[in-house]
Amino acid sequence: MNMTNLPLRPRRNRASEAIRTLVRETVLLPGQFVYPIFMEAGTNTRTPVKSMPGIDRVTADLLPSEIESCLKLGISAFMLFPAVPDALKDKTATYSWNSENFYLTAIRDIKTRFPEICLISDVAMDPYNSDGHDGFVQDGKILNDETLPILAKMSLAQAEAGIDLLGPSDMMDGRVGYLRKALDEAGYTNTGIMSYTAKYASAFYGPFRDALDSAPKSGDKKTYQMDYANRREALREAELDASEGADMLMVKPALSYLDVISAVRQHSLLPLAAYNVSGEYAMIKAAAQNGWIDGHKAMLEVLMSIHRAGADIVISYFAKEYGEWYLKQSR
Ligand code: PBG
């Protein structure tokens, strides 16, 4: 006898792990991750990033073993970020298109060893810029149109080195179209663009800037990165990037922007990535180290939430840890 006359009971679909597995709406595979890797010049050196436990900056010769261990887990897409020595930085980021620089040399080497992987670059001036901004600075202003040719030189050098996807993270207006045109004119019609479409001016980039020593020397990034109060503006950026020739879009950061991920997913036909950024990683690690949360469970929940919100691709420093867990539990 049903004493409470309650025919509709959602709990029936949660009764066992077997049933929960049957009705699970979202599945996140290691192959949907991009693993960002920090690089530094030199050889045989691994420098822990203090604010990102478990993440090291590595020299180029250590990349192959790093990549191999990810491939074993089913992760086959990577983003590379260089930490450039101060002495090599200048106002126009000339080191960025020096074809013998350690970043481009590493791209060339990795794509020769692992032609099957997807390698994504960072296109922005900040790692190479003595001003620490993503664009060219004059009289305290970040100039848009003067930055575009610099980004194009950087992009062509990366395309020449064999990068699969350019990752313009600079947020200059018109850069996707400008870079697409430069690539096509130089014959790189197969080099794609994963555009940082809606990149917000965020406090969550802190650990990344420590890792690369790339913080702006003065001012902030609010005249080019987006205002976190805005969602509609992300759709405008998405429309522009799509019309300029982007192959994939991105929302960044991820966690405070799940609504933006969802909105862009609904409005665009392009594949969408979300970048679970350094500060989002650091928060979970810090709380877990203090014993305040279960870091592993929090990681699983956070990564699933990003995918559930609509991101086809999850860019995360947790990728390897997720891959290790995924392999273990699927045995
Ligand atoms: C720089 C760039 C940043 C990140 C990726 N590319 C930092 C910034 O814009 O200041 C942040 C990634 C992270 O925090 O994990 N163009």
Residues whose N, C-alpha, C, O or C-beta is under 5 A from the ligand:
A	BS01	PBG	A124 D126 D134 S169 F204 Y205 F208 V277 S278 G279
